[in-house]
Amino acid sequence: MSNKHSIQGKVVLIAGGAKNLGGLIARDLAAQGAKAVAIHYNSAASKADADATVAAVEKAGARAVALQGDLTSAAAVEKLFADTEKAVGKPDIAINTVGKVLKKPITEISEAEYDEMTAVNSKTAFFFLKEAGRNVNDNGKVLTVVTSLLGAFTPFYASYAGTKAPVEHFTRAAAKEFGARGISVTAVGPGPMDTPFFYPAEGAEAVAYHKTAAALSPFSPTGLTHIEDVVPFIRHLVSDGWWVTGQTILVNGGYTTK
């Protein structure tokens, strides 16, 4: 039986791979036998986290490299894939966890804020998929992290969920276009996650609500989604779950559905 859908011996690129969900994905895929992991981080503020993740990946037996870049330009995304190939080889698995949250009424969102949200959540995702289509090896796997708010009817997240929403169609289109080469393309939308990414955007009342909002909240240590809940689904989709393609999977304990 072919191991073309195994993680064993594969080269992985993770955008936003320094910490939180991206960092755990890097560690997990290395533990599953990945040959090499390229760990992207955005700025100097994340360098120490990226270096720690590199060390953890290497301890698990894989090669690792940290690559810095602001991915809000097409040229930067193109460079990331080129640098990955130069450092560890062409990727078999490309995962984009990059995102930015803003919780604000529509009437208070400035043009500059809208432009930044679009650049981080939509533009980066689009050009990551473009470069994945050009650079990922045949029978590869491409995955983007979005948000479970895509299944919500809620105020204040228009610029966050709204700029993640296009990724659903980017994913469908890319799945159709790359399918002839055996490449699967998916998106995963976690629920509110117990990470430092979540808390700054939410007030105490909202945090309390989110901690009880999922059907399975009573069985979570915090009531929220944990990165450990999400990683097994990502691992599956970039390996044996390759037959799922063009889909957005909400991993949230029953927080929202579609």
DOTIRO-456791 format. One record per residue: x negated, y, z of N, C-alpha, C in turn; residue in one letter; residue number from 1. Coordinates in Angstrom, 2 decimals, always signed. Each point is the difference from the previous one (the first is absolute). Example, Ala and Ser with C-alpha at 12.3 -4.5 7.8 and 13.67 -1.06 7.14 Angstrom:
<rs>
> -13.19 -5.69 +7.80 +0.89 +1.19 +0.00 -0.90 +1.20 +0.00 A 1 .
> +0.35 +1.05 -0.72 -0.82 +1.19 +0.06 +0.77 +1.09 +0.73 S 2 .
</rs>
This chain:
<rs>
> -0.84 -1.20 +0.00 +0.84 +1.20 +0.00 -0.87 +1.25 +0.00 M 1 .
> +0.33 +0.99 -0.82 -0.80 +1.21 -0.11 +0.07 +0.82 +1.28 S 2 .
> -1.13 +0.65 +0.34 -0.01 +0.86 +1.17 +0.09 +1.47 -0.40 N 3 .
> +0.54 +0.26 -1.21 +0.00 +1.38 -0.50 +0.86 +0.93 +0.86 K 4 .
> +0.89 -0.56 +0.81 +0.81 +0.83 +0.88 -0.45 -0.07 +1.45 H 5 .
> -1.15 -0.62 +0.24 -0.58 -0.04 +1.34 -0.76 +1.30 +0.27 S 6 .
> -0.17 +0.34 +1.25 -0.82 +1.16 +0.38 -1.47 -0.39 +0.02 I 7 .
> -0.27 -1.28 +0.12 -1.36 -0.50 +0.10 -0.84 +0.47 -1.20 Q 8 .
> -1.12 +0.66 +0.30 -0.93 +0.41 -1.05 +0.40 +1.23 -0.78 G 9 .
> +1.05 +0.70 +0.41 +0.51 +1.14 -0.77 -0.62 +1.32 +0.49 K 10 .
> -0.02 +0.96 -0.92 -0.44 +1.36 +0.32 +1.24 +0.86 +0.24 V 11 .
> -0.01 +0.73 +1.10 +1.16 +0.78 +0.44 -0.37 +1.47 +0.09 V 12 .
> +0.88 +0.86 -0.47 -0.12 +1.45 +0.18 +1.20 +0.47 +0.80 L 13 .
> -0.25 +0.74 +1.09 +1.08 +0.54 +0.82 -0.15 +1.50 +0.11 I 14 .
> +0.93 +0.74 -0.60 +0.02 +1.45 +0.16 +0.63 +0.31 +1.35 A 15 .
> -0.67 +0.84 +0.79 +0.46 +0.23 +1.36 -0.28 -1.20 +0.88 G 16 .
> -1.14 -0.62 -0.19 -0.31 -1.25 +0.69 -0.81 +0.13 +1.27 G 17 .
> -0.19 +1.22 +0.48 -0.89 +0.19 +1.15 +0.61 -0.41 +1.32 A 18 .
> +1.31 +0.25 +0.17 +0.59 -0.19 +1.34 +1.48 -0.36 -0.13 K 19 .
> +0.62 -0.19 +1.16 +1.43 -0.31 +0.06 +0.33 -1.18 -0.92 N 20 .
> +1.06 +0.12 -0.80 +0.42 -1.12 -0.85 -1.09 -0.38 -1.00 L 21 .
> -0.59 +0.98 -0.65 -1.04 -0.29 -0.99 -1.19 -0.72 +0.61 G 22 .
> -0.39 +0.42 +1.20 -1.13 -0.64 +0.67 +0.30 -1.45 +0.36 G 23 .
> +1.23 -0.27 +0.44 +0.35 -1.37 +0.35 +0.11 -0.88 -1.25 L 24 .
> +0.50 +0.57 -1.10 +0.04 -0.76 -1.26 -1.42 -0.41 -0.40 I 25 .
> -0.93 +0.93 +0.09 -1.39 -0.29 -0.36 -0.56 -1.15 +0.84 A 26 .
> +0.21 +0.08 +1.30 -0.49 -1.05 +0.89 +0.67 -1.34 -0.30 R 27 .
> +1.30 +0.05 -0.23 +0.76 -1.23 -0.24 -0.43 -0.69 -1.28 D 28 .
> -0.14 +0.75 -1.09 -0.36 -0.63 -1.27 -1.42 -0.52 +0.03 L 29 .
> -0.88 +0.68 +0.75 -1.35 -0.53 +0.18 +0.05 -1.33 +0.74 A 30 .
> +0.84 -0.07 +1.03 +0.14 -1.25 +0.76 +0.60 -1.11 -0.84 A 31 .
> +0.78 +0.37 -1.03 +0.61 -0.98 -0.90 -0.93 -0.45 -1.12 Q 32 .
> -1.23 +0.52 +0.00 -0.99 -0.48 -0.96 -0.33 +0.93 -1.15 G 33 .
> +0.47 +1.25 +0.05 -0.37 +0.94 -1.06 -1.52 +0.10 -0.09 A 34 .
> -0.50 +0.12 -1.21 -1.45 +0.08 -0.20 -0.54 +1.37 +0.36 K 35 .
> +0.78 +1.04 -0.32 -0.45 +1.37 +0.24 +1.21 +0.91 +0.16 A 36 .
> -0.16 +1.04 +0.82 +1.06 +0.97 +0.23 -0.56 +1.41 -0.12 V 37 .
> +0.58 +0.78 -0.91 -0.34 +1.42 -0.13 +1.02 +0.79 +0.81 A 38 .
> -0.49 +0.78 +0.95 +0.86 +0.69 +0.96 -0.06 +1.49 -0.29 I 39 .
> +1.07 +0.55 -0.55 +0.05 +1.43 -0.28 +0.45 +0.76 +1.25 H 40 .
> -0.59 +1.18 +0.19 +0.47 +0.91 +1.04 +0.02 +1.41 -0.58 Y 41 .
> +0.86 +0.85 +0.56 +0.27 +1.29 -0.62 -1.05 +1.06 +0.28 N 42 .
> -0.41 +0.12 +1.25 -0.87 +1.13 +0.37 -0.94 -0.40 +1.12 S 43 .
> -0.88 +0.93 +0.35 -0.99 -0.26 +1.05 +0.65 -0.39 +1.32 A 44 .
> +1.21 +0.47 +0.24 +0.70 -0.31 +1.25 +0.25 -1.50 +0.16 A 45 .
> +0.04 -0.73 -1.11 +0.28 -1.44 +0.05 -1.26 -0.85 -0.20 S 46 .
> -1.16 +0.63 -0.12 -1.22 -0.75 -0.31 -0.34 -1.03 +1.09 K 47 .
> +0.12 +0.40 +1.26 -0.34 -0.94 +1.08 +0.92 -1.21 -0.02 A 48 .
> +1.29 +0.23 -0.28 +0.94 -1.12 -0.11 -0.36 -0.90 -1.18 D 49 .
> -0.37 +0.63 -1.12 -0.38 -0.78 -1.17 -1.23 -0.85 +0.28 A 50 .
> -0.98 +0.59 +0.68 -1.22 -0.74 +0.32 +0.30 -1.17 +0.94 D 51 .
> +0.91 +0.21 +0.95 +0.38 -1.09 +0.92 +0.70 -1.12 -0.75 A 52 .
> +0.85 +0.35 -0.98 +0.68 -1.01 -0.79 -0.98 -0.75 -0.89 T 53 .
> -0.96 +0.71 -0.58 -1.06 -0.65 -0.78 -0.72 -1.03 +0.86 V 54 .
> -0.36 +0.39 +1.22 -0.72 -0.92 +0.89 +0.85 -1.23 +0.32 A 55 .
> +1.30 +0.19 +0.23 +0.89 -1.12 +0.30 +0.14 -0.94 -1.19 A 56 .
> +0.10 +0.57 -1.19 +0.12 -0.81 -1.22 -1.27 -0.81 -0.23 V 57 .
> -1.14 +0.65 +0.20 -1.27 -0.71 -0.18 -0.15 -1.12 +1.04 E 58 .
> +0.46 +0.25 +1.21 -0.06 -1.03 +1.05 +0.85 -1.21 -0.38 K 59 .
> +1.08 +0.25 -0.75 +0.87 -1.09 -0.45 -0.60 -0.76 -1.18 A 60 .
> -1.12 +0.49 -0.52 -0.69 -0.73 -1.06 +0.13 +0.56 -1.40 G 61 .
> +0.66 +1.15 -0.15 +0.16 +0.61 -1.31 -0.94 +1.19 -0.17 A 62 .
> -0.31 +0.31 -1.23 -0.71 +1.25 -0.27 +0.98 +1.15 +0.19 R 63 .
> -0.52 +1.17 +0.34 +0.87 +1.14 +0.22 -0.72 +1.28 -0.36 A 64 .
> +0.78 +0.96 -0.46 -0.54 +1.32 -0.30 +1.08 +1.02 +0.33 V 65 .
> -0.41 +1.16 +0.53 +0.92 +1.10 +0.26 -0.18 +1.05 -1.08 A 66 .
> +1.11 +0.45 -0.58 -0.03 +0.97 -1.09 +0.91 +1.17 +0.33 L 67 .
> -0.54 +1.20 +0.00 +0.79 +1.18 +0.38 +0.55 +0.70 -1.23 Q 68 .
> +1.20 +0.58 +0.15 +0.54 +0.80 -1.09 +1.40 +0.51 +0.29 G 69 .
> +0.29 +1.19 -0.46 +1.36 +0.55 +0.03 +0.67 -0.45 -1.29 D 70 .
> +0.96 -0.90 +0.10 +0.57 -0.66 -1.17 +1.13 +0.77 -0.66 L 71 .
> +0.14 +1.28 +0.31 +1.08 +0.78 -0.60 -0.36 +0.54 -1.38 T 72 .
> -1.10 -0.46 -0.58 -0.29 +0.31 -1.40 -0.23 -1.31 -0.75 S 73 .
> +0.37 -0.01 -1.26 -0.18 -1.21 -0.81 -1.47 -0.37 -0.09 A 74 .
> -0.86 +1.00 -0.10 -1.44 -0.26 -0.11 -0.53 -0.70 +1.25 A 75 .
> +0.50 +0.38 +1.17 -0.46 -0.63 +1.24 +0.43 -1.46 +0.07 A 76 .
> +1.19 -0.30 -0.47 +0.47 -1.40 +0.01 -0.82 -0.82 -0.99 V 77 .
> -0.25 +0.58 -1.16 -0.84 -0.69 -1.00 -1.38 -0.28 +0.57 E 78 .
> -0.57 +0.98 +0.71 -1.32 -0.18 +0.61 +0.02 -1.08 +1.07 K 79 .
> +1.08 -0.08 +0.76 +0.09 -1.03 +1.04 -0.09 -1.39 -0.60 L 80 .
> +0.72 -0.24 -1.09 -0.06 -1.31 -0.63 -1.38 -0.27 -0.61 F 81 .
> -0.60 +1.05 -0.59 -1.34 -0.16 -0.57 -1.03 -0.29 +1.08 A 82 .
> +0.10 +0.72 +1.12 -0.94 -0.21 +1.11 +0.19 -1.38 +0.63 D 83 .
> +1.26 -0.46 +0.05 +0.27 -1.34 +0.52 -0.68 -1.06 -0.86 T 84 .
> +0.17 +0.14 -1.31 -0.62 -0.98 -0.91 -1.52 +0.01 +0.13 E 85 .
> -0.57 +1.19 +0.11 -1.45 +0.13 +0.12 -0.51 -0.64 +1.30 K 86 .
> +0.78 +0.16 +1.08 -0.46 -0.46 +1.32 +0.27 -1.47 +0.26 A 87 .
> +1.20 -0.48 -0.38 +0.37 -1.37 +0.38 +0.64 -0.80 -1.13 V 88 .
> +0.21 +0.62 -1.16 +0.60 -0.70 -1.13 +1.42 +0.49 -0.29 G 89 .
> +0.53 -0.40 -1.14 +1.36 +0.39 -0.38 +0.99 -0.62 +0.98 K 90 .
> +0.98 +0.76 +0.45 +0.93 -0.55 +0.99 +0.96 -1.03 -0.59 P 91 .
> +0.32 -0.99 +0.82 +1.07 -0.95 -0.30 +1.29 +0.43 +0.69 D 92 .
> -0.16 +0.72 +1.10 +1.12 +0.46 +0.81 -0.20 +1.48 +0.29 I 93 .
> +1.01 +0.82 -0.32 -0.09 +1.45 +0.25 +1.22 +0.42 +0.81 A 94 .
> -0.24 +0.58 +1.15 +1.07 +0.37 +0.94 -0.13 +1.48 +0.34 I 95 .
> +1.09 +0.73 -0.14 +0.01 +1.43 +0.31 +0.88 +0.25 +1.22 N 96 .
> -0.62 +0.41 +1.11 +0.76 +0.30 +1.22 +0.11 +1.51 +0.25 T 97 .
> -0.49 +0.81 -0.93 -0.07 +1.45 +0.22 +1.40 +0.60 +0.12 V 98 .
> +0.18 +0.89 +0.96 +1.29 +0.67 +0.15 -0.09 +1.16 +0.96 G 99 .
> +0.95 +0.89 -0.11 +0.08 +1.15 +0.90 +1.47 +0.21 +0.36 K 100 .
> +0.26 +0.21 +1.30 +1.37 +0.19 +0.45 +0.26 +1.45 +0.37 V 101 .
> +1.19 +0.47 -0.29 +0.45 +1.33 +0.42 +1.47 -0.13 +0.36 L 102 .
> +0.33 +0.40 +1.20 +1.39 -0.03 +0.44 +0.45 +1.45 +0.19 K 103 .
> +0.89 +0.45 -0.90 +0.36 +1.40 -0.01 +1.28 +0.18 -0.80 K 104 .
> +0.86 +0.92 +0.39 +1.18 +0.27 -0.83 -0.41 +0.51 -1.38 P 105 .
> +0.76 -0.36 -1.01 -0.28 +0.45 -1.37 -0.14 +1.52 -0.05 I 106 .
> +0.84 +0.70 +0.73 +0.00 +1.47 -0.06 -1.25 +0.62 +0.59 T 107 .
> -0.83 -0.78 +0.66 -1.22 +0.54 +0.62 -1.28 -0.47 -0.69 E 108 .
> +0.12 -0.83 -1.02 -1.18 -0.55 -0.67 -0.53 +1.00 -1.02 I 109 .
> -1.27 +0.35 +0.12 -0.61 +0.96 -0.92 -0.43 -0.70 -1.29 S 110 .
> -0.25 +0.80 -1.00 -0.49 -0.56 -1.27 -1.34 -0.69 +0.19 E 111 .
> -0.86 +0.60 +0.83 -1.31 -0.62 +0.24 +0.16 -1.36 +0.69 A 112 .
> +0.91 -0.10 +0.94 +0.25 -1.28 +0.67 +0.55 -1.03 -0.97 E 113 .
> +0.94 +0.42 -0.84 +0.56 -0.91 -0.99 -1.09 -0.50 -0.95 Y 114 .
> -0.84 +0.93 -0.47 -1.07 -0.38 -0.93 -0.97 -1.00 +0.64 D 115 .
> -0.31 +0.22 +1.28 -0.92 -0.92 +0.68 +0.63 -1.38 +0.17 E 116 .
> +1.27 -0.04 +0.38 +0.67 -1.28 +0.16 +0.08 -0.76 -1.32 M 117 .
> +0.29 +0.72 -1.07 +0.05 -0.62 -1.32 -1.37 -0.54 -0.40 T 118 .
> -1.04 +0.79 +0.26 -1.35 -0.41 -0.38 -0.43 -1.27 +0.74 A 119 .
> +0.27 -0.05 +1.30 -0.45 -1.15 +0.81 +0.87 -1.23 -0.25 V 120 .
> +1.30 +0.17 +0.00 +0.90 -1.16 +0.00 +0.38 -0.50 -1.39 N 121 .
> +0.12 +0.90 -0.97 +0.41 -0.40 -1.35 -1.17 -0.04 -0.98 S 122 .
> -0.72 +1.12 -0.08 -1.08 +0.08 -1.00 -1.10 -1.02 +0.27 K 123 .
> -0.43 -0.07 +1.25 -1.03 -0.99 +0.34 +0.45 -1.41 -0.34 T 124 .
> +1.26 -0.32 +0.34 +0.52 -1.34 -0.28 +0.04 -0.28 -1.49 A 125 .
> +0.41 +0.99 -0.78 +0.10 -0.19 -1.45 -1.38 -0.29 -0.60 F 126 .
> -0.98 +0.82 +0.35 -1.31 -0.18 -0.61 -0.74 -1.20 +0.57 F 127 .
> +0.33 -0.40 +1.23 -0.55 -1.25 +0.52 +0.53 -1.18 -0.83 F 128 .
> +1.29 +0.00 -0.29 +0.56 -1.06 -0.84 -0.59 +0.03 -1.40 L 129 .
> -0.18 +1.20 -0.54 -0.59 +0.11 -1.34 -1.39 -0.64 -0.03 K 130 .
> -0.84 +0.39 +0.97 -1.37 -0.52 +0.01 -0.03 -1.48 +0.36 E 131 .
> +0.96 -0.45 +0.83 +0.09 -1.43 +0.27 +0.29 -0.76 -1.28 A 132 .
> +0.91 +0.53 -0.81 +0.33 -0.64 -1.27 -1.18 -0.07 -0.95 G 133 .
> -0.88 +0.97 +0.10 -1.18 +0.04 -0.87 -1.16 -0.83 +0.54 R 134 .
> -0.03 -0.22 +1.32 -1.21 -0.55 +0.61 +0.16 -1.32 +0.75 N 135 .
> +1.20 -0.31 +0.48 +0.17 -1.24 +0.75 -0.14 -1.19 -0.95 V 136 .
> -0.63 -1.04 +0.49 -0.20 -1.20 -0.82 +1.33 -0.67 -0.33 N 137 .
> +0.03 -0.76 -1.09 +1.19 -0.79 -0.34 +0.40 -0.88 +1.18 D 138 .
> +1.30 -0.22 +0.15 +0.57 -0.75 +1.12 -0.22 +0.71 +1.34 N 139 .
> -0.20 +1.32 -0.07 -0.21 +0.79 +1.20 +1.30 +0.36 +0.69 G 140 .
> -0.13 +0.72 +1.11 +1.15 +0.40 +0.81 -0.15 +1.48 +0.34 K 141 .
> +1.10 +0.75 -0.15 -0.01 +1.43 +0.29 +1.17 +0.30 +0.93 V 142 .
> -0.26 +0.74 +1.06 +1.05 +0.26 +1.00 -0.12 +1.43 +0.52 L 143 .
> +1.15 +0.66 +0.15 +0.04 +1.34 +0.57 +0.85 -0.01 +1.26 T 144 .
> -0.47 +0.68 +1.04 +0.79 +0.14 +1.22 +0.88 +1.25 -0.14 V 145 .
> +1.31 -0.19 +0.17 +0.94 +1.12 -0.08 +0.63 +0.18 +1.39 V 146 .
> +1.31 +0.06 +0.11 +0.65 +0.21 +1.29 +1.40 -0.59 -0.01 T 147 .
> +0.43 -0.51 +1.16 +1.36 -0.51 +0.13 +1.04 +1.11 -0.08 S 148 .
> -0.41 +1.24 +0.08 +0.95 +1.10 -0.17 +0.59 +0.04 -1.41 L 149 .
> -0.57 -0.75 -0.93 +0.59 -0.11 -1.34 +1.37 -0.67 +0.08 L 150 .
> +0.27 -0.70 +1.11 +1.30 -0.62 +0.19 +0.86 +0.74 +1.01 G 151 .
> -0.38 +1.24 +0.34 +0.70 +0.74 +1.05 +0.88 +1.12 -0.57 A 152 .
> +1.03 +0.36 +0.77 +0.85 +1.16 -0.29 -0.20 +0.93 +1.19 F 153 .
> -0.97 +0.90 -0.11 -0.46 +0.74 +1.16 -0.48 +1.39 -0.39 T 154 .
> +0.07 +0.96 +0.91 -0.52 +1.33 -0.30 -1.50 +0.09 +0.30 P 155 .
> -0.59 +1.11 -0.41 -1.34 +0.45 +0.42 -1.19 -0.70 -0.65 F 156 .
> +0.22 -1.07 -0.75 -1.12 -0.71 -0.63 +0.02 +0.14 -1.53 Y 157 .
> +0.67 +1.03 -0.50 +0.14 +0.14 -1.46 -1.35 +0.01 -0.70 A 158 .
> -0.97 +0.73 +0.58 -1.29 +0.13 -0.68 -0.88 -1.23 +0.19 S 159 .
> +0.29 -0.81 +1.02 -0.78 -1.22 +0.22 +0.59 -1.16 -0.80 Y 160 .
> +1.20 -0.41 +0.35 +0.63 -1.09 -0.75 +0.21 +0.39 -1.46 A 161 .
> +0.30 +1.27 -0.24 +0.24 +0.45 -1.36 -1.22 -0.09 -0.90 G 162 .
> -1.18 +0.19 +0.58 -1.22 -0.10 -0.82 -0.59 -1.41 +0.00 T 163 .
> +0.53 -0.87 +0.87 -0.33 -1.43 -0.08 +0.94 -0.73 -0.96 K 164 .
> +1.22 +0.53 -0.16 +1.01 -0.68 -0.82 -0.46 -0.29 -1.43 A 165 .
> -0.72 +0.92 -0.68 -0.43 -0.31 -1.36 -0.86 -1.25 -0.11 P 166 .
> -0.66 -0.36 +1.10 -0.89 -1.17 -0.03 +0.78 -1.27 -0.29 V 167 .
> +1.28 -0.03 +0.36 +0.82 -1.18 -0.33 +0.06 -0.19 -1.51 E 168 .
> +0.21 +1.07 -0.73 +0.06 -0.17 -1.46 -1.39 -0.19 -0.59 H 169 .
> -1.01 +0.70 +0.54 -1.36 -0.26 -0.47 -0.31 -1.50 +0.13 F 170 .
> +0.43 -0.59 +1.11 -0.27 -1.42 +0.27 +0.71 -0.89 -1.02 T 171 .
> +1.27 +0.31 -0.29 +0.73 -0.80 -0.99 -0.66 +0.10 -1.38 R 172 .
> -0.33 +1.22 -0.39 -0.59 +0.20 -1.32 -1.35 -0.71 -0.10 A 173 .
> -0.83 +0.17 +1.02 -1.32 -0.62 -0.02 +0.12 -1.52 -0.01 A 174 .
> +0.96 -0.55 +0.74 +0.19 -1.45 +0.02 +0.33 -0.52 -1.39 A 175 .
> +0.84 +0.72 -0.72 +0.34 -0.39 -1.38 -1.22 +0.11 -0.91 K 176 .
> -0.74 +1.09 +0.14 -1.12 +0.26 -0.90 -1.20 -0.90 +0.26 E 177 .
> -0.25 -0.32 +1.28 -1.18 -0.79 +0.35 +0.30 -1.49 +0.04 F 178 .
> +1.27 -0.38 -0.07 +0.38 -1.40 +0.15 -0.62 -0.92 -1.04 G 179 .
> -0.23 +0.52 -1.19 -0.58 -0.83 -1.05 -1.41 -0.47 +0.35 A 180 .
> -0.63 +0.67 +0.96 -1.33 -0.40 +0.45 +0.06 -0.77 +1.32 R 181 .
> +1.21 -0.37 +0.42 +0.14 -0.78 +1.22 -0.12 +0.82 +1.28 G 182 .
> +0.09 +1.32 -0.13 -0.15 +0.88 +1.16 +1.38 +0.28 +0.61 I 183 .
> +0.13 -0.23 +1.30 +1.24 +0.35 +0.70 -0.17 +1.36 +0.67 S 184 .
> +1.10 +0.74 +0.06 -0.01 +1.36 +0.54 +1.18 +0.14 +0.95 V 185 .
> -0.26 +0.34 +1.24 +1.06 +0.10 +1.00 -0.19 +1.24 +0.86 T 186 .
> +1.04 +0.30 +0.79 -0.08 +1.06 +1.00 +0.59 -0.54 +1.30 A 187 .
> -0.57 +0.42 +1.11 +0.49 -0.40 +1.32 +0.34 +1.26 +0.79 V 188 .
> +1.21 +0.02 +0.56 +0.45 +1.14 +0.79 +0.14 -0.37 +1.46 G 189 .
> -1.02 +0.29 +0.83 +0.13 -0.29 +1.43 +1.01 +0.91 +0.67 P 190 .
> +0.53 -0.46 +1.14 +0.80 +0.87 +0.84 -0.92 +0.93 +0.76 G 191 .
> +0.56 +0.89 +0.85 -0.84 +0.89 +0.80 -1.02 -0.82 +0.78 P 192 .
> -1.28 +0.28 -0.22 -1.05 -0.84 +0.57 -0.63 +0.64 +1.23 M 193 .
> -0.33 -0.84 +0.93 -0.65 +0.43 +1.25 -1.47 +0.29 -0.27 D 194 .
> -0.26 +1.10 -0.72 -1.36 +0.44 -0.29 -0.07 +1.51 +0.21 T 195 .
> -1.20 +0.57 +0.05 -0.13 +1.45 +0.15 +0.60 +0.78 -1.17 P 196 .
> +0.24 -0.67 -1.12 +0.62 +0.64 -1.17 +1.44 +0.40 +0.29 F 197 .
> +0.66 -0.75 +0.90 +1.43 +0.17 +0.25 +0.31 +1.12 +0.99 F 198 .
> -0.66 +0.00 +1.13 +0.44 +0.83 +1.12 -0.07 +1.51 -0.22 Y 199 .
> -1.02 +0.55 -0.68 -0.06 +1.46 -0.14 +1.19 +0.60 -0.74 P 200 .
> +0.64 -0.79 -0.86 +1.11 +0.53 -0.80 +1.34 -0.05 +0.73 A 201 .
> +0.04 -0.69 +1.14 +1.27 -0.26 +0.67 +0.03 +0.62 +1.40 E 202 .
> +1.11 +0.58 +0.38 +0.20 +0.45 +1.37 +0.36 -1.16 +0.90 G 203 .
> +0.03 +0.24 +1.30 +0.27 -1.08 +0.96 +1.36 -0.65 -0.23 A 204 .
> +1.00 +0.81 -0.33 +1.34 -0.55 -0.23 +0.02 -0.91 -1.22 E 205 .
> -0.69 +0.41 -1.07 -0.05 -0.81 -1.22 -0.77 -1.30 +0.24 A 206 .
> -1.11 +0.10 +0.75 -0.77 -1.21 +0.32 +0.88 -1.00 +0.75 V 207 .
> +0.77 +0.50 +0.96 +0.88 -0.87 +0.77 +1.04 -0.66 -0.90 A 208 .
> +0.53 +0.75 -0.97 +0.96 -0.58 -0.93 -0.64 -1.10 -0.84 Y 209 .
> -1.16 +0.30 -0.61 -0.66 -0.97 -0.87 -0.33 -1.29 +0.75 H 210 .
> -0.29 +0.13 +1.27 -0.36 -1.19 +0.80 +1.18 -0.94 +0.25 K 211 .
> +1.20 +0.46 -0.32 +1.18 -0.85 +0.19 +0.78 -0.23 -1.29 T 212 .
> -0.49 +0.54 -1.12 +0.80 +0.04 -1.22 +0.00 -1.30 -0.80 A 213 .
> -1.03 -0.82 +0.14 -0.07 -1.23 -0.78 +0.80 -1.11 +0.68 A 214 .
> +0.55 -0.91 -0.81 +0.75 -1.13 +0.55 -0.85 -0.83 +0.96 A 215 .
> -1.30 -0.09 -0.29 -0.90 -0.80 +0.83 -0.80 +0.84 +0.99 L 216 .
> +0.37 +1.26 +0.16 -0.73 +0.87 +0.94 -0.17 -0.60 +1.39 S 217 .
> +1.03 -0.67 +0.55 -0.17 -0.57 +1.35 -1.12 -1.03 +0.11 P 218 .
> -0.43 -0.53 -1.13 -1.02 -1.04 +0.01 -1.39 +0.52 -0.40 F 219 .
> -0.12 +1.31 -0.17 -1.28 +0.63 -0.29 -0.54 +0.62 +1.29 S 220 .
> -1.30 -0.08 +0.25 -0.55 +0.57 +1.23 +0.32 +1.48 +0.18 P 221 .
> +0.12 +0.73 -1.11 +0.32 +1.43 +0.09 +1.35 +0.33 -0.64 T 222 .
> +0.63 -0.99 -0.64 +1.22 +0.26 -0.76 -0.27 +0.40 -1.42 G 223 .
> -1.26 +0.31 -0.31 -0.40 +0.46 -1.33 -0.61 -1.15 -0.81 L 224 .
> -0.23 +0.27 -1.28 -0.77 -0.92 -0.83 -1.47 +0.11 +0.39 T 225 .
> -0.68 -1.12 +0.06 -1.43 -0.01 +0.30 -0.76 -0.44 -1.25 H 226 .
> -1.22 +0.51 -0.13 -0.77 -0.34 -1.20 -0.18 -1.52 -0.12 I 227 .
> -0.04 -0.68 +1.14 -0.13 -1.46 -0.02 +1.24 -0.67 -0.58 E 228 .
> +1.15 +0.70 +0.03 +1.23 -0.53 -0.61 -0.04 +0.10 -1.52 D 229 .
> -0.71 +0.99 -0.51 +0.01 +0.32 -1.43 -1.07 -0.77 -0.77 V 230 .
> -1.17 -0.16 +0.61 -1.14 -0.59 -0.71 +0.29 -1.39 -0.57 V 231 .
> +0.70 -0.90 +0.70 +0.26 -1.32 -0.60 +0.78 +0.07 -1.31 P 232 .
> +0.90 +0.97 -0.12 +0.75 +0.15 -1.25 -0.91 +0.49 -1.12 F 233 .
> -0.88 +0.94 +0.32 -0.94 +0.49 -1.00 -0.95 -1.12 -0.43 I 234 .
> -0.49 -0.75 +0.97 -0.87 -1.14 -0.31 +0.70 -0.96 -0.96 R 235 .
> +1.27 -0.28 +0.26 +0.76 -0.93 -0.84 +0.18 +0.56 -1.42 H 236 .
> +0.37 +1.27 -0.09 +0.28 +0.59 -1.31 -1.25 +0.09 -0.88 L 237 .
> -1.19 +0.11 +0.62 -1.22 +0.09 -0.80 -0.68 -1.36 -0.13 V 238 .
> +0.76 -1.06 +0.28 -0.55 -1.35 -0.17 +1.10 -0.93 -0.51 S 239 .
> +0.48 -0.90 +0.83 +0.99 -0.99 -0.44 +1.34 +0.62 -0.40 D 240 .
> +0.28 +1.21 +0.47 +1.26 +0.65 -0.33 -0.01 +0.75 -1.32 G 241 .
> -0.94 -0.33 -0.87 -0.19 +0.71 -1.28 +1.24 -0.01 -0.89 W 242 .
> +0.88 -1.00 +0.19 +1.18 -0.10 -0.85 +1.00 +1.13 +0.28 W 243 .
> -0.11 +0.64 +1.14 +0.77 +1.21 +0.29 -0.72 +1.16 -0.67 V 244 .
> +0.65 +0.66 -0.93 -0.64 +1.14 -0.66 +1.07 +1.02 -0.40 T 245 .
> -0.40 +1.27 -0.01 +0.92 +1.08 -0.33 +0.96 +0.34 +1.13 G 246 .
> -0.23 -0.54 +1.18 +0.93 +0.16 +1.11 -0.56 +0.91 +1.10 Q 247 .
> +0.92 +0.63 +0.73 -0.34 +0.71 +1.23 +0.59 -0.79 +1.16 T 248 .
> -0.86 -0.46 +0.89 +0.41 -0.82 +1.13 -0.04 +0.85 +1.27 I 249 .
> +1.13 +0.10 +0.70 +0.05 +0.75 +1.25 -0.29 -0.95 +1.16 L 250 .
> -1.06 +0.31 +0.75 -0.44 -0.83 +1.11 +0.18 +0.82 +1.27 V 251 .
> +1.17 -0.18 +0.66 +0.34 +0.96 +1.05 +0.85 -0.53 +1.14 N 252 .
> +0.19 -1.30 +0.08 +0.78 -0.57 +1.08 +1.48 +0.38 -0.02 G 253 .
> +0.49 +0.39 -1.18 +1.41 +0.40 -0.10 +0.24 +1.46 +0.33 G 254 .
> -0.97 +0.84 -0.31 +0.12 +1.45 +0.22 +0.85 +0.64 -1.09 Y 255 .
> -0.29 -0.32 -1.25 +0.82 +0.39 -1.14 +0.02 -1.15 -0.98 T 256 .
> +0.93 +0.05 -0.94 +0.05 -1.00 -1.06 +0.53 +0.67 -1.25 T 257 .
> +0.01 -0.74 -1.11 +0.48 +0.57 -1.25 +1.09 -0.89 -0.58 K 258 .
</rs>
